[in-house]
Amino acid sequence: MTKEITHANHHERQFMQYLQVGGWQKASALPDSPRVIEKLLARGWIEWKPRSADRVLYRNTEKGTTAKKARIPQLTLPAKARR
């Protein structure tokens, strides 16, 4: 069983920042980040709609906004590694 990721990493946060303007944003106005977009869509953090054959629009979802605002958990090292 895999644990659902509830926070966005730096690249995901950066991409979603472009969508914070509000409403739908043209894909052509966004960074070319196909892997990040694929992950965000799979997690339901952004949504898309086709405008025409060569135009796509994206926007943040409520779930994506929550993930973007979530704190990134700190990595806790074992006591031996901290010395």
VOVEXSE-92440 format. One record per residue: residue number from 1; residue in three letters; x, y, z of N, C-alpha, C, CB in turn. Coordinates in steps of 0.1 Angstrom, whole numbers. Glycine has a CB too. Layout:
<sites>
site nr:NUM&rest:Ala&n_px:X&n_py:Y&n_pz:Z&ca_px:X&ca_py:Y&ca_pz:Z&c_px:X&c_py:Y&c_pz:Z&cb_px:X&cb_py:Y&cb_pz:Z $
...
</sites>
This chain:
<sites>
site nr:1&rest:Met&n_px:8&n_py:-12&n_pz:0&ca_px:0&ca_py:0&ca_pz:0&c_px:9&c_py:12&c_pz:0&cb_px:-10&cb_py:0&cb_pz:12 $
site nr:2&rest:Thr&n_px:7&n_py:21&n_pz:-10&ca_px:15&ca_py:33&ca_pz:-10&c_px:8&c_py:45&c_pz:-3&cb_px:18&cb_py:37&cb_pz:-25 $
site nr:3&rest:Lys&n_px:16&n_py:53&n_pz:3&ca_px:11&ca_py:64&ca_pz:11&c_px:9&c_py:76&c_pz:1&cb_px:21&cb_py:68&cb_pz:22 $
site nr:4&rest:Glu&n_px:-2&n_py:82&n_pz:2&ca_px:-5&ca_py:94&ca_pz:-6&c_px:4&c_py:106&c_pz:-2&cb_px:-20&cb_py:98&cb_pz:-5 $
site nr:5&rest:Ile&n_px:9&n_py:112&n_pz:-12&ca_px:18&ca_py:124&ca_pz:-10&c_px:9&c_py:136&c_pz:-8&cb_px:28&cb_py:126&cb_pz:-22 $
site nr:6&rest:Thr&n_px:11&n_py:143&n_pz:3&ca_px:3&ca_py:154&ca_pz:6&c_px:9&c_py:168&c_pz:5&cb_px:-3&cb_py:153&cb_pz:20 $
site nr:7&rest:His&n_px:22&n_py:168&n_pz:1&ca_px:29&ca_py:180&ca_pz:0&c_px:37&c_py:180&c_pz:-14&cb_px:40&cb_py:182&cb_pz:11 $
site nr:8&rest:Ala&n_px:38&n_py:192&n_pz:-19&ca_px:45&ca_py:194&ca_pz:-32&c_px:60&c_py:196&c_pz:-30&cb_px:38&cb_py:205&cb_pz:-40 $
site nr:9&rest:Asn&n_px:68&n_py:191&n_pz:-39&ca_px:82&ca_py:194&ca_pz:-39&c_px:85&c_py:207&c_pz:-45&cb_px:90&cb_py:182&cb_pz:-46 $
site nr:10&rest:His&n_px:97&n_py:211&n_pz:-46&ca_px:101&ca_py:224&ca_pz:-51&c_px:96&c_py:227&c_pz:-65&cb_px:116&cb_py:226&cb_pz:-50 $
site nr:11&rest:His&n_px:99&n_py:217&n_pz:-74&ca_px:95&ca_py:219&ca_pz:-88&c_px:80&c_py:220&c_pz:-90&cb_px:101&cb_py:207&cb_pz:-96 $
site nr:12&rest:Glu&n_px:73&n_py:211&n_pz:-82&ca_px:58&ca_py:212&ca_pz:-83&c_px:53&c_py:225&c_pz:-78&cb_px:52&cb_py:200&cb_pz:-75 $
site nr:13&rest:Arg&n_px:58&n_py:230&n_pz:-67&ca_px:54&ca_py:243&ca_pz:-61&c_px:57&c_py:254&c_pz:-71&cb_px:61&cb_py:245&cb_pz:-47 $
site nr:14&rest:Gln&n_px:68&n_py:253&n_pz:-77&ca_px:72&ca_py:264&ca_pz:-86&c_px:63&c_py:264&c_pz:-98&cb_px:87&cb_py:262&cb_pz:-91 $
site nr:15&rest:Phe&n_px:59&n_py:252&n_pz:-104&ca_px:50&ca_py:252&ca_pz:-115&c_px:36&c_py:257&c_pz:-111&cb_px:49&cb_py:237&cb_pz:-120 $
site nr:16&rest:Met&n_px:31&n_py:252&n_pz:-99&ca_px:18&ca_py:257&ca_pz:-95&c_px:17&c_py:272&c_pz:-91&cb_px:14&cb_py:249&cb_pz:-82 $
site nr:17&rest:Gln&n_px:29&n_py:278&n_pz:-89&ca_px:29&ca_py:292&ca_pz:-86&c_px:25&c_py:300&c_pz:-99&cb_px:44&cb_py:296&cb_pz:-82 $
site nr:18&rest:Tyr&n_px:29&n_py:295&n_pz:-110&ca_px:24&ca_py:301&ca_pz:-123&c_px:9&c_py:301&c_pz:-124&cb_px:31&cb_py:294&cb_pz:-135 $
site nr:19&rest:Leu&n_px:3&n_py:291&n_pz:-118&ca_px:-12&ca_py:289&ca_pz:-119&c_px:-19&c_py:297&c_pz:-108&cb_px:-16&cb_py:275&cb_pz:-118 $
site nr:20&rest:Gln&n_px:-12&n_py:303&n_pz:-99&ca_px:-18&ca_py:310&ca_pz:-88&c_px:-25&c_py:323&c_pz:-92&cb_px:-8&cb_py:314&cb_pz:-77 $
site nr:21&rest:Val&n_px:-23&n_py:328&n_pz:-104&ca_px:-28&ca_py:340&ca_pz:-109&c_px:-44&c_py:339&c_pz:-109&cb_px:-24&cb_py:343&cb_pz:-124 $
site nr:22&rest:Gly&n_px:-49&n_py:327&n_pz:-110&ca_px:-63&ca_py:325&ca_pz:-109&c_px:-69&c_py:321&c_pz:-123&cb_px:-70&cb_py:337&cb_pz:-104 $
site nr:23&rest:Gly&n_px:-78&n_py:313&n_pz:-123&ca_px:-85&ca_py:308&ca_pz:-135&c_px:-76&c_py:299&c_pz:-144&cb_px:-89&cb_py:321&cb_pz:-143 $
site nr:24&rest:Trp&n_px:-80&n_py:298&n_pz:-156&ca_px:-73&ca_py:289&ca_pz:-165&c_px:-61&c_py:296&c_pz:-171&cb_px:-82&cb_py:283&cb_pz:-176 $
site nr:25&rest:Gln&n_px:-50&n_py:289&n_pz:-173&ca_px:-38&ca_py:295&ca_pz:-179&c_px:-34&c_py:287&c_pz:-191&cb_px:-26&cb_py:295&cb_pz:-168 $
site nr:26&rest:Lys&n_px:-29&n_py:294&n_pz:-201&ca_px:-25&ca_py:288&ca_pz:-214&c_px:-12&c_py:280&c_pz:-211&cb_px:-23&cb_py:298&cb_pz:-225 $
site nr:27&rest:Ala&n_px:-12&n_py:268&n_pz:-217&ca_px:0&ca_py:259&ca_pz:-215&c_px:12&c_py:266&c_pz:-222&cb_px:-2&cb_py:246&cb_pz:-222 $
site nr:28&rest:Ser&n_px:10&n_py:274&n_pz:-232&ca_px:21&ca_py:281&ca_pz:-239&c_px:27&c_py:292&c_pz:-230&cb_px:16&cb_py:287&cb_pz:-252 $
site nr:29&rest:Ala&n_px:20&n_py:296&n_pz:-220&ca_px:25&ca_py:307&ca_pz:-211&c_px:32&c_py:301&c_pz:-199&cb_px:14&cb_py:316&cb_pz:-206 $
site nr:30&rest:Leu&n_px:33&n_py:287&n_pz:-198&ca_px:38&ca_py:280&ca_pz:-186&c_px:52&c_py:274&c_pz:-190&cb_px:28&cb_py:270&cb_pz:-181 $
site nr:31&rest:Pro&n_px:60&n_py:271&n_pz:-180&ca_px:72&ca_py:264&ca_pz:-183&c_px:70&c_py:250&c_pz:-189&cb_px:81&cb_py:262&cb_pz:-170 $
site nr:32&rest:Asp&n_px:79&n_py:246&n_pz:-198&ca_px:78&ca_py:233&ca_pz:-205&c_px:83&c_py:223&c_pz:-195&cb_px:86&cb_py:233&cb_pz:-218 $
site nr:33&rest:Ser&n_px:74&n_py:217&n_pz:-188&ca_px:78&ca_py:207&ca_pz:-177&c_px:69&c_py:195&c_pz:-178&cb_px:77&cb_py:213&cb_pz:-163 $
site nr:34&rest:Pro&n_px:70&n_py:187&n_pz:-188&ca_px:60&ca_py:176&ca_pz:-190&c_px:60&c_py:166&c_pz:-179&cb_px:64&cb_py:168&cb_pz:-203 $
site nr:35&rest:Arg&n_px:71&n_py:163&n_pz:-172&ca_px:71&ca_py:153&ca_pz:-161&c_px:64&c_py:159&c_pz:-149&cb_px:86&cb_py:149&cb_pz:-158 $
site nr:36&rest:Val&n_px:67&n_py:172&n_pz:-146&ca_px:60&ca_py:178&ca_pz:-135&c_px:45&c_py:178&c_pz:-137&cb_px:66&cb_py:192&cb_pz:-132 $
site nr:37&rest:Ile&n_px:41&n_py:182&n_pz:-150&ca_px:27&ca_py:183&ca_pz:-153&c_px:20&c_py:169&c_pz:-152&cb_px:25&cb_py:189&cb_pz:-167 $
site nr:38&rest:Glu&n_px:27&n_py:159&n_pz:-156&ca_px:22&ca_py:145&ca_pz:-156&c_px:19&c_py:141&c_pz:-141&cb_px:32&cb_py:135&cb_pz:-162 $
site nr:39&rest:Lys&n_px:29&n_py:144&n_pz:-132&ca_px:28&ca_py:141&ca_pz:-118&c_px:16&c_py:149&c_pz:-112&cb_px:41&cb_py:144&cb_pz:-110 $
site nr:40&rest:Leu&n_px:15&n_py:162&n_pz:-115&ca_px:5&ca_py:170&ca_pz:-109&c_px:-9&c_py:166&c_pz:-113&cb_px:7&cb_py:185&cb_pz:-113 $
site nr:41&rest:Leu&n_px:-10&n_py:162&n_pz:-126&ca_px:-23&ca_py:157&ca_pz:-131&c_px:-27&c_py:144&c_pz:-124&cb_px:-23&cb_py:155&cb_pz:-146 $
site nr:42&rest:Ala&n_px:-17&n_py:135&n_pz:-123&ca_px:-19&ca_py:122&ca_pz:-117&c_px:-24&c_py:123&c_pz:-103&cb_px:-7&cb_py:113&cb_pz:-118 $
site nr:43&rest:Arg&n_px:-19&n_py:133&n_pz:-96&ca_px:-22&ca_py:134&ca_pz:-81&c_px:-35&c_py:143&c_pz:-80&cb_px:-11&cb_py:141&cb_pz:-74 $
site nr:44&rest:Gly&n_px:-40&n_py:148&n_pz:-91&ca_px:-52&ca_py:156&ca_pz:-90&c_px:-50&c_py:170&c_pz:-85&cb_px:-62&cb_py:149&cb_pz:-81 $
site nr:45&rest:Trp&n_px:-37&n_py:175&n_pz:-85&ca_px:-34&ca_py:188&ca_pz:-80&c_px:-36&c_py:199&c_pz:-90&cb_px:-20&cb_py:188&cb_pz:-75 $
site nr:46&rest:Ile&n_px:-36&n_py:196&n_pz:-103&ca_px:-40&ca_py:205&ca_pz:-114&c_px:-50&c_py:198&c_pz:-123&cb_px:-27&cb_py:210&cb_pz:-121 $
site nr:47&rest:Glu&n_px:-57&n_py:206&n_pz:-131&ca_px:-66&ca_py:200&ca_pz:-141&c_px:-64&c_py:207&c_pz:-154&cb_px:-81&cb_py:201&cb_pz:-136 $
site nr:48&rest:Trp&n_px:-68&n_py:201&n_pz:-164&ca_px:-66&ca_py:206&ca_pz:-178&c_px:-78&c_py:205&c_pz:-186&cb_px:-54&cb_py:200&cb_pz:-185 $
site nr:49&rest:Lys&n_px:-79&n_py:214&n_pz:-196&ca_px:-90&ca_py:212&ca_pz:-206&c_px:-84&c_py:216&c_pz:-219&cb_px:-102&cb_py:221&cb_pz:-202 $
site nr:50&rest:Pro&n_px:-88&n_py:209&n_pz:-230&ca_px:-83&ca_py:213&ca_pz:-243&c_px:-91&c_py:225&c_pz:-248&cb_px:-85&cb_py:201&cb_pz:-253 $
site nr:51&rest:Arg&n_px:-85&n_py:234&n_pz:-254&ca_px:-91&ca_py:246&ca_pz:-259&c_px:-94&c_py:244&c_pz:-274&cb_px:-83&cb_py:259&cb_pz:-257 $
site nr:52&rest:Ser&n_px:-84&n_py:238&n_pz:-281&ca_px:-85&ca_py:235&ca_pz:-295&c_px:-74&c_py:224&c_pz:-298&cb_px:-82&cb_py:247&cb_pz:-304 $
site nr:53&rest:Ala&n_px:-72&n_py:221&n_pz:-310&ca_px:-62&ca_py:210&ca_pz:-313&c_px:-48&c_py:212&c_pz:-308&cb_px:-62&cb_py:207&cb_pz:-328 $
site nr:54&rest:Asp&n_px:-44&n_py:225&n_pz:-307&ca_px:-30&ca_py:228&ca_pz:-303&c_px:-30&c_py:237&c_pz:-291&cb_px:-23&cb_py:235&cb_pz:-315 $
site nr:55&rest:Arg&n_px:-41&n_py:239&n_pz:-284&ca_px:-41&ca_py:247&ca_pz:-272&c_px:-47&c_py:240&c_pz:-260&cb_px:-48&cb_py:260&cb_pz:-274 $
site nr:56&rest:Val&n_px:-40&n_py:240&n_pz:-249&ca_px:-44&ca_py:234&ca_pz:-236&c_px:-44&c_py:244&c_pz:-225&cb_px:-36&cb_py:221&cb_pz:-233 $
site nr:57&rest:Leu&n_px:-53&n_py:243&n_pz:-216&ca_px:-54&ca_py:252&ca_pz:-205&c_px:-52&c_py:244&c_pz:-192&cb_px:-67&cb_py:260&cb_pz:-204 $
site nr:58&rest:Tyr&n_px:-46&n_py:250&n_pz:-182&ca_px:-44&ca_py:243&ca_pz:-169&c_px:-48&c_py:253&c_pz:-158&cb_px:-29&cb_py:239&cb_pz:-167 $
site nr:59&rest:Arg&n_px:-52&n_py:247&n_pz:-146&ca_px:-54&ca_py:254&ca_pz:-134&c_px:-52&c_py:246&c_pz:-122&cb_px:-69&cb_py:260&cb_pz:-134 $
site nr:60&rest:Asn&n_px:-50&n_py:252&n_pz:-110&ca_px:-48&ca_py:245&ca_pz:-98&c_px:-62&c_py:240&c_pz:-93&cb_px:-42&cb_py:254&cb_pz:-87 $
site nr:61&rest:Thr&n_px:-62&n_py:229&n_pz:-86&ca_px:-74&ca_py:224&ca_pz:-80&c_px:-73&c_py:227&c_pz:-65&cb_px:-76&cb_py:208&cb_pz:-82 $
site nr:62&rest:Glu&n_px:-83&n_py:226&n_pz:-58&ca_px:-83&ca_py:228&ca_pz:-43&c_px:-73&c_py:219&c_pz:-36&cb_px:-97&cb_py:226&cb_pz:-37 $
site nr:63&rest:Lys&n_px:-73&n_py:207&n_pz:-41&ca_px:-63&ca_py:197&ca_pz:-35&c_px:-49&c_py:201&c_pz:-38&cb_px:-65&cb_py:183&cb_pz:-41 $
site nr:64&rest:Gly&n_px:-46&n_py:207&n_pz:-50&ca_px:-33&ca_py:212&ca_pz:-54&c_px:-29&c_py:224&c_pz:-45&cb_px:-33&cb_py:215&cb_pz:-68 $
site nr:65&rest:Thr&n_px:-38&n_py:233&n_pz:-43&ca_px:-35&ca_py:245&ca_pz:-35&c_px:-32&c_py:241&c_pz:-21&cb_px:-47&cb_py:254&cb_pz:-35 $
site nr:66&rest:Thr&n_px:-39&n_py:231&n_pz:-15&ca_px:-36&ca_py:226&ca_pz:-2&c_px:-22&c_py:219&c_pz:-2&cb_px:-46&cb_py:215&cb_pz:2 $
site nr:67&rest:Ala&n_px:-18&n_py:211&n_pz:-12&ca_px:-5&ca_py:205&ca_pz:-13&c_px:6&c_py:215&c_pz:-14&cb_px:-5&cb_py:195&cb_pz:-24 $
site nr:68&rest:Lys&n_px:3&n_py:226&n_pz:-21&ca_px:13&ca_py:237&ca_pz:-23&c_px:16&c_py:244&c_pz:-10&cb_px:9&cb_py:246&cb_pz:-34 $
site nr:69&rest:Lys&n_px:6&n_py:246&n_pz:-2&ca_px:7&ca_py:253&ca_pz:11&c_px:12&c_py:244&c_pz:22&cb_px:-7&cb_py:259&cb_pz:15 $
site nr:70&rest:Ala&n_px:12&n_py:231&n_pz:20&ca_px:16&ca_py:222&ca_pz:31&c_px:31&c_py:223&c_pz:33&cb_px:12&cb_py:207&cb_pz:27 $
site nr:71&rest:Arg&n_px:35&n_py:221&n_pz:46&ca_px:49&ca_py:222&ca_pz:49&c_px:56&c_py:209&c_pz:44&cb_px:51&cb_py:223&cb_pz:65 $
site nr:72&rest:Ile&n_px:68&n_py:210&n_pz:40&ca_px:76&ca_py:199&ca_pz:35&c_px:81&c_py:192&c_pz:48&cb_px:87&cb_py:203&cb_pz:25 $
site nr:73&rest:Pro&n_px:79&n_py:180&n_pz:50&ca_px:84&ca_py:173&ca_pz:62&c_px:99&c_py:173&c_pz:62&cb_px:79&cb_py:158&cb_pz:63 $
site nr:74&rest:Gln&n_px:105&n_py:175&n_pz:74&ca_px:119&ca_py:175&ca_pz:76&c_px:124&c_py:160&c_pz:77&cb_px:123&cb_py:183&cb_pz:88 $
site nr:75&rest:Leu&n_px:135&n_py:158&n_pz:71&ca_px:142&ca_py:145&ca_pz:72&c_px:149&c_py:144&c_pz:86&cb_px:152&cb_py:143&cb_pz:61 $
site nr:76&rest:Thr&n_px:145&n_py:134&n_pz:93&ca_px:152&ca_py:132&ca_pz:106&c_px:162&c_py:121&c_pz:105&cb_px:141&cb_py:127&cb_pz:117 $
site nr:77&rest:Leu&n_px:175&n_py:125&n_pz:108&ca_px:186&ca_py:116&ca_pz:107&c_px:188&c_py:109&c_pz:121&cb_px:199&cb_py:124&cb_pz:104 $
site nr:78&rest:Pro&n_px:193&n_py:96&n_pz:120&ca_px:195&ca_py:89&ca_pz:133&c_px:206&c_py:97&c_pz:141&cb_px:200&cb_py:75&cb_pz:130 $
site nr:79&rest:Ala&n_px:206&n_py:95&n_pz:154&ca_px:215&ca_py:102&ca_pz:163&c_px:230&c_py:101&c_pz:159&cb_px:214&cb_py:97&cb_pz:177 $
site nr:80&rest:Lys&n_px:234&n_py:89&n_pz:154&ca_px:248&ca_py:87&ca_pz:150&c_px:251&c_py:96&c_pz:138&cb_px:250&cb_py:72&cb_pz:146 $
site nr:81&rest:Ala&n_px:242&n_py:98&n_pz:129&ca_px:245&ca_py:106&ca_pz:117&c_px:246&c_py:121&c_pz:120&cb_px:234&cb_py:103&cb_pz:106 $
site nr:82&rest:Arg&n_px:240&n_py:125&n_pz:131&ca_px:240&ca_py:140&ca_pz:134&c_px:253&c_py:144&c_pz:140&cb_px:228&cb_py:143&cb_pz:144 $
site nr:83&rest:Arg&n_px:261&n_py:135&n_pz:145&ca_px:273&ca_py:139&ca_pz:151&c_px:284&c_py:143&c_pz:142&cb_px:278&cb_py:129&cb_pz:160 $
</sites>
